[in-house]
Amino acid sequence: MACKISNSMFLCLGPSQRPIRSQTIAIHSSTASICRLKWDNLLIKGINHRKGMIPLRRNKVIQAVAVPVRPSSADSDDSAEYRKQLAETYGFRQIGEPLPENVTLKDVIDTLPRKVFEIDDVKAWTSVLISVTSYALGIFMISKAPWYLLPLAWAWTGTAITGFFVIGHDCAHKSFSKNKLLEDIVGTLAFLPLIYPYEPWRFKHDRHHAKTNMLSEDTAWHPVWEKEFETSPFLRKAIMFGYGPFRPWMSIAHWLIWHFDLNKFRPNEVKRVKISLACVFAFMAIGWPLIIYKTGIMGWIKFWLMPWLGYHFWMSTFTMVHHTAPHIPFKHSDEWNAAQAQLNGTVHCDYPRWIEVLCHDINVHIPHHVSSRIPSYNLRAAHKSIQENWGPYLNEATWNWRLMKTIMTVCHVYDKEQNYIGFDELAPNEAAPITFLKRVMPDYA
């Protein structure tokens, strides 16, 4: 272990040292004055995470790590440097400043131009045409591709069918058409190939928007509770795999748990839920046998299952990237702030352009959480406005390995002080899935 002391303050960390939640250090200068400083563990955790990411094939001596002091609000230059280092550590392009407590969600919405809320039928049906055409092209590619090119055809088709989800998503938010009956019909049809019941998803998703990053109440992703993690060795191992290596497909578990149990819905919702479930089961009862009749069971796997798994990869990835990072807290309802959760606690992430086109800019997610009434084809204009008015408060990234590695190896169990504790910190002797990810996932940003 090496250590350097200069005009800045540095902390020596041994290679096996665990993160420190908070600590006070006294440093005596040559004039015998004493400087006292206190910081939270956010950056220390990130740096330890990065040390864990060093590929095993490289033989490096880990030197002392510079830990910037968390500056006061007055130290704007130092605060910007602190956030810049956090961003690099976690794979972000920018980590936003904390949003002031007195800012309301209405304040943010009021800065948006009125035109971003306007529904355009031509643009809406163009998005349908894009999804239907790209999906048809994907099915054609699957039918003609040699076996070694099938993964590429499945990747394209799975991404294309994710566009169907985004169209249904707009319908659920009443931002697809001025005709609300048409929206429900289009939304139901768009969800059918995904075996997603439209109304159950809509009800749960509305609560996600109303309670974004609120502990317990958010119906999308949230941290694991420590008591849940410690319930039993079997459940602990299942959770480790689910929130670790299988996390890009965890939306399958969410789909099963949240959308088919009538007991999870209010009495006034049950009738519409039953109609959606009947549509889904009818599609399965008619569509699946037809596929098998025409192409066999391997054809069902080839033409439906593999693209469906591709869709769930994007469903899981988009969802966890939008709301999960070591510096983004989940809060109890009495501490929760809507503007902070929607603007400051949602992530904008850029993906390769073909993915954004096929998925109708669902990755432009901050304006969607500021107001879900903004149609997908207006999200970019809305985001530009938000950047101009609220840019310093935004969390932004370009999709990269380091970002995914951070989420999958760090963001696990809820902790009030440091937001997340990794599985490998709570149960190091059982954390082989997480250790494996740290070893094999690249660290490119």
Salt bridges, closest charged atoms under 4 A:
ASP40 OD2 - ARG70 NH1 3.02
GLU97 OE2 - ARG83 NH2 3.58
ASP110 OD2 - LYS106 NZ 2.79
ASP170 OD1 - HIS169 ND1 3.87
GLU183 OE1 - LYS180 NZ 3.45
ASP184 OD1 - LYS174 NZ 2.88
ASP184 OD2 - ARG272 NH2 2.97
GLU199 OE1 - ARG202 NH2 2.77
GLU199 OE2 - ARG272 NH2 2.76
ASP218 OD1 - HIS208 ND1 2.75
GLU269 OE2 - ARG207 NH2 2.82
GLU269 OE2 - ARG266 NH1 3.02
GLU335 OE2 - LYS416 NZ 2.57
ASP350 OD2 - ARG93 NH2 3.14
ASP350 OD1 - HIS348 NE2 2.84
GLU356 OE1 - ARG353 NH1 3.04
GLU356 OE1 - ARG380 NH2 2.59
ASP361 OD1 - ARG353 NH1 3.32
ASP361 OD1 - ARG380 NH2 3.05
GLU396 OE2 - HIS383 NE2 3.07
ASP415 OD1 - ARG21 NH1 3.15
ASP424 OD2 - LYS438 NZ 2.61
GLU425 OE2 - ARG18 NH2 3.31
GLU430 OE1 - ARG236 NE 3.00
ASP443 OD2 - ARG50 NE 3.37
ASP443 OD1 - ARG402 NE 3.11
